[in-house]
Amino acid sequence: MRKKFSFAALAAVAALALSACGAGSTPAASSAPPLDPAKPVKITVAASPIPHGKILQYVKDNLTKDSGIELEIKEVDDYITPNTSLQDKSVDANFFQHLPYLEAQSKDKGYKFAHGEGIHLEPISAYSEKYQNAADIPEGSTIAITNDASNQVRSLKVLQDAGVLKDIQDTDTALAISGDASADKNPKKLVFNEMNPEVVVQQIKDPKVAAAIVNGNFVLSAKLDQKPIAVESAENNPYANFLVWRDGEETPAVKKLDELLHSPEVKAYIEKTWPDKSVIPAF
């Protein structure tokens, strides 16, 4: 069964759990017994609805029989709840994030998580109702961009690759180069409007916004049918999404799920479901 998490419903629980669990404590290594297909172990995973939830649903429907696991999927629409839920043990794992985001959140929140290898990549893209090409965006225009640091620099590099920005480094932020702040990096003096990542996709139709740079999963959830004006390259891309669990708690059920997520069947499913390469296998 796929269930839906709401951020509001979990906020109080997450806050209590985060205050009760020392961020520096390391969970004991798992001593769970081996899997028995006759007595499947339930594993609960928090995931973004698309594509993560769809991929998990495929695994649940097609690959978990006789695997020894019973998969429960809890869909989450934001980027905060999956990690707080993993921290407070509301779920056993999550599937929504890439390494730069996980590293930033772990440093900021003190999470002690472990992760598997990359499963898929969702290229981030720029969309506009006004312009056909990123190069056509005029000087002083407003760009909607995520306030998530790891994906923000990723978004800036999309504009750099399109020839709009220059010499973007991993330490750069939208605020630091916005408007007149950095003529060398931002010659068009674009103004960046930062917001939660799930909100950026809604800004595409805002007449005050020249372009919005949107995370791939929100593009899919919104069912956008328009062509992006700039797309992130998939080559040597470090932003593959993977399964994450609490450090020291890689149970047999977690191992089995991660194994199934890297199966040839899942790779073929991703390629067939998203032939436009909006989602790309990372293995």
C-alpha positions as CSV (number, residue, x, y, z in Angstrom):
1,M,0.0,0.0,0.0
2,R,1.2,3.5,-0.8
3,K,0.5,6.1,1.9
4,K,0.9,9.9,1.8
5,F,2.8,11.8,4.5
6,S,1.9,15.4,5.3
7,F,4.5,17.7,6.7
8,A,2.1,19.2,9.2
9,A,1.2,15.8,10.6
10,L,4.8,14.9,11.3
11,A,6.2,18.2,12.5
12,A,5.3,17.7,16.1
13,V,6.6,14.1,16.2
14,A,9.7,15.0,14.3
15,A,10.5,17.9,16.7
16,L,10.1,15.7,19.8
17,A,12.2,13.0,18.3
18,L,15.0,15.3,17.2
19,S,15.2,16.9,20.6
20,A,15.2,13.5,22.3
21,C,17.8,11.8,20.0
22,G,21.3,13.1,20.3
23,A,22.5,14.0,16.8
24,G,25.9,12.6,17.7
25,S,24.7,9.2,18.9
26,T,25.4,6.3,16.6
27,P,22.9,3.5,16.4
28,A,24.1,0.0,17.2
29,A,24.7,-2.3,14.3
30,S,21.7,-4.3,13.1
31,S,21.3,-7.8,14.6
32,A,18.2,-8.6,12.6
33,P,17.7,-12.3,11.6
34,P,18.0,-13.5,8.0
35,L,15.0,-13.0,5.7
36,D,12.4,-15.7,5.5
37,P,10.1,-15.5,2.4
38,A,7.4,-17.4,4.5
39,K,7.5,-14.6,7.1
40,P,8.3,-11.3,5.2
41,V,9.7,-8.4,7.1
42,K,7.9,-5.1,6.6
43,I,10.2,-2.2,5.5
44,T,8.7,1.3,5.4
45,V,10.2,3.8,3.0
46,A,9.5,7.6,2.8
47,A,9.7,8.7,-0.8
48,S,8.9,11.5,-3.2
49,P,5.8,10.5,-5.2
50,I,7.4,10.7,-8.7
51,P,9.6,9.1,-9.8
52,H,10.7,7.5,-6.5
53,G,7.3,6.3,-5.4
54,K,6.5,4.9,-8.8
55,I,9.8,3.0,-8.9
56,L,9.2,1.6,-5.4
57,Q,5.6,0.6,-6.4
58,Y,7.1,-1.3,-9.4
59,V,9.4,-3.1,-7.0
60,K,6.5,-3.9,-4.7
61,D,4.3,-5.2,-7.4
62,N,6.8,-7.1,-9.4
63,L,10.0,-8.0,-7.4
64,T,9.1,-8.5,-3.7
65,K,7.4,-11.8,-4.0
66,D,9.5,-14.5,-2.3
67,S,12.1,-11.8,-1.4
68,G,11.4,-11.9,2.3
69,I,10.3,-8.2,2.5
70,E,6.9,-6.5,2.6
71,L,7.3,-3.0,1.2
72,E,5.2,-0.1,2.5
73,I,5.6,3.2,0.7
74,K,4.9,6.6,2.4
75,E,4.8,9.4,-0.2
76,V,6.1,12.8,0.9
77,D,5.8,16.1,-1.0
78,D,8.7,18.0,0.6
79,Y,12.4,17.5,1.1
80,I,12.4,17.9,4.9
81,T,10.0,15.2,6.2
82,P,11.8,12.1,4.7
83,N,14.9,12.7,6.8
84,T,13.1,13.8,10.0
85,S,11.0,10.7,9.7
86,L,14.1,8.5,9.3
87,Q,15.7,10.2,12.3
88,D,12.7,9.6,14.5
89,K,12.3,6.0,13.3
90,S,8.9,6.6,11.7
91,V,10.3,4.9,8.6
92,D,13.1,2.4,8.0
93,A,14.6,4.2,5.0
94,N,14.0,7.0,2.5
95,F,14.4,7.5,-1.2
96,F,14.4,11.1,-2.5
97,Q,17.9,12.6,-2.2
98,H,21.4,12.7,-3.7
99,L,24.8,12.9,-2.0
100,P,25.3,16.7,-1.9
101,Y,21.9,17.2,-0.3
102,L,22.4,14.4,2.2
103,E,25.9,15.7,3.2
104,A,24.5,19.3,3.6
105,Q,21.6,18.1,5.7
106,S,23.8,15.8,7.8
107,K,26.2,18.7,8.6
108,D,23.3,21.0,9.4
109,K,21.1,18.6,11.4
110,G,23.6,16.1,12.7
111,Y,22.0,13.1,11.0
112,K,23.9,9.8,11.1
113,F,22.7,8.1,8.0
114,A,24.2,5.7,5.5
115,H,23.3,5.2,1.8
116,G,23.5,2.9,-1.1
117,E,24.7,3.5,-4.7
118,G,22.9,5.7,-7.1
119,I,19.7,4.4,-8.5
120,H,18.5,7.2,-10.9
121,L,19.2,10.7,-12.0
122,E,16.6,13.5,-12.6
123,P,18.2,16.3,-14.6
124,I,17.2,19.7,-13.3
125,S,15.8,22.1,-15.9
126,A,14.9,25.8,-16.5
127,Y,11.4,26.6,-17.8
128,S,9.9,29.8,-19.1
129,E,6.6,31.0,-20.4
130,K,8.2,34.0,-22.1
131,Y,11.4,32.8,-23.8
132,Q,12.4,29.9,-26.0
133,N,16.1,30.0,-25.1
134,A,17.9,30.9,-21.9
135,A,20.2,33.2,-23.9
136,D,17.1,35.4,-24.6
137,I,16.4,36.2,-21.0
138,P,17.0,40.0,-20.7
139,E,19.1,41.9,-18.2
140,G,17.6,42.4,-14.8
141,S,15.1,39.6,-15.1
142,T,13.8,37.6,-12.1
143,I,14.6,33.9,-11.9
144,A,12.8,31.6,-9.5
145,I,15.3,29.2,-7.8
146,T,15.3,26.7,-4.9
147,N,16.5,27.8,-1.5
148,D,18.1,24.3,-1.0
149,A,21.8,25.0,-1.1
150,S,22.9,21.8,-2.9
151,N,20.3,22.1,-5.6
152,Q,20.7,25.8,-5.8
153,V,24.3,25.7,-7.1
154,R,23.2,22.9,-9.4
155,S,20.5,25.3,-10.8
156,L,23.1,28.1,-11.2
157,K,25.3,25.7,-13.2
158,V,22.3,25.0,-15.6
159,L,22.3,28.7,-16.4
160,Q,26.1,28.7,-16.7
161,D,26.0,25.8,-19.2
162,A,23.4,27.8,-21.2
163,G,25.8,30.8,-21.3
164,V,23.8,33.1,-19.0
165,L,26.1,32.9,-15.9
166,K,29.9,32.5,-15.7
167,D,32.5,30.7,-13.5
168,I,30.0,29.3,-11.0
169,Q,31.7,27.5,-8.1
170,D,30.3,24.9,-5.7
171,T,30.4,27.5,-3.0
172,D,28.4,30.2,-4.9
173,T,24.9,31.1,-3.8
174,A,22.1,32.9,-5.6
175,L,22.2,35.7,-3.0
176,A,25.9,36.2,-3.5
177,I,25.6,36.8,-7.3
178,S,22.1,38.3,-7.5
179,G,21.6,41.6,-9.2
180,D,24.7,43.9,-9.0
181,A,26.5,41.7,-6.5
182,S,28.8,40.0,-9.0
183,A,29.0,41.3,-12.5
184,D,31.7,38.8,-13.4
185,K,29.5,35.8,-12.7
186,N,26.1,37.4,-13.5
187,P,26.7,39.8,-16.4
188,K,22.9,40.2,-17.0
189,K,22.4,41.2,-13.4
190,L,19.6,38.6,-13.0
191,V,17.7,38.7,-9.7
192,F,17.2,35.4,-8.0
193,N,14.0,34.8,-6.0
194,E,14.7,31.9,-3.6
195,M,11.9,29.6,-2.3
196,N,11.2,26.1,-1.2
197,P,11.9,23.6,-4.0
198,E,8.3,22.3,-4.2
199,V,7.1,25.9,-4.9
200,V,9.4,26.8,-7.7
201,V,7.4,24.9,-10.4
202,Q,4.4,27.1,-9.6
203,Q,6.4,30.2,-10.6
204,I,6.7,29.3,-14.3
205,K,3.5,31.1,-15.1
206,D,4.1,34.1,-12.9
207,P,4.3,37.1,-15.3
208,K,7.1,38.6,-13.1
209,V,9.3,35.6,-13.5
210,A,11.5,35.2,-16.6
211,A,12.3,31.6,-15.8
212,A,12.1,29.0,-13.1
213,I,14.7,26.3,-12.5
214,V,12.9,23.2,-11.3
215,N,13.9,19.9,-9.7
216,G,13.1,17.0,-11.9
217,N,10.7,15.2,-9.5
218,F,8.5,18.3,-9.3
219,V,8.5,18.6,-13.1
220,L,7.2,15.1,-13.2
221,S,4.6,15.6,-10.4
222,A,3.3,18.8,-12.1
223,K,3.1,16.9,-15.4
224,L,4.7,19.7,-17.3
225,D,4.4,19.2,-21.1
226,Q,6.4,22.3,-22.2
227,K,10.0,22.1,-23.4
228,P,12.7,23.4,-21.0
229,I,14.9,26.2,-22.2
230,A,18.0,24.7,-20.5
231,V,18.7,21.2,-19.2
232,E,21.4,19.9,-16.9
233,S,23.9,17.5,-18.5
234,A,23.7,13.9,-17.3
235,E,27.4,13.2,-18.0
236,N,29.5,12.8,-14.9
237,N,26.6,14.1,-12.8
238,P,27.0,13.6,-9.0
239,Y,23.3,14.0,-8.3
240,A,22.0,10.4,-8.5
241,N,19.3,9.6,-6.0
242,F,19.8,6.6,-3.7
243,L,18.3,4.7,-0.8
244,V,19.2,6.1,2.7
245,W,18.9,4.4,6.1
246,R,20.1,5.0,9.7
247,D,23.9,4.3,10.1
248,G,24.4,0.9,11.7
249,E,20.9,-0.3,10.7
250,E,21.5,-1.8,7.3
251,T,19.2,-4.7,8.1
252,P,18.7,-7.7,5.7
253,A,15.4,-6.0,4.6
254,V,17.2,-2.8,3.7
255,K,19.9,-4.7,1.9
256,K,17.4,-6.7,-0.1
257,L,15.4,-3.5,-1.1
258,D,18.6,-1.8,-2.2
259,E,19.5,-4.9,-4.2
260,L,16.1,-4.9,-5.9
261,L,16.3,-1.2,-6.7
262,H,19.6,-2.0,-8.6
263,S,18.1,-4.9,-10.5
264,P,18.0,-5.2,-14.4
265,E,14.2,-5.1,-14.1
266,V,14.2,-1.7,-12.4
267,K,16.7,-0.3,-14.9
268,A,14.5,-1.5,-17.8
269,Y,11.4,0.0,-16.0
270,I,13.0,3.4,-15.7
271,E,14.0,3.4,-19.4
272,K,10.6,2.3,-20.5
273,T,8.6,4.6,-18.3
274,W,10.6,7.8,-19.0
275,P,11.9,7.4,-22.6
276,D,12.3,11.2,-22.7
277,K,15.2,10.8,-20.3
278,S,13.6,13.0,-17.6
279,V,14.6,10.1,-15.4
280,I,17.8,8.2,-16.2
281,P,19.2,4.9,-14.6
282,A,22.4,5.6,-12.6
283,F,23.6,2.0,-12.7
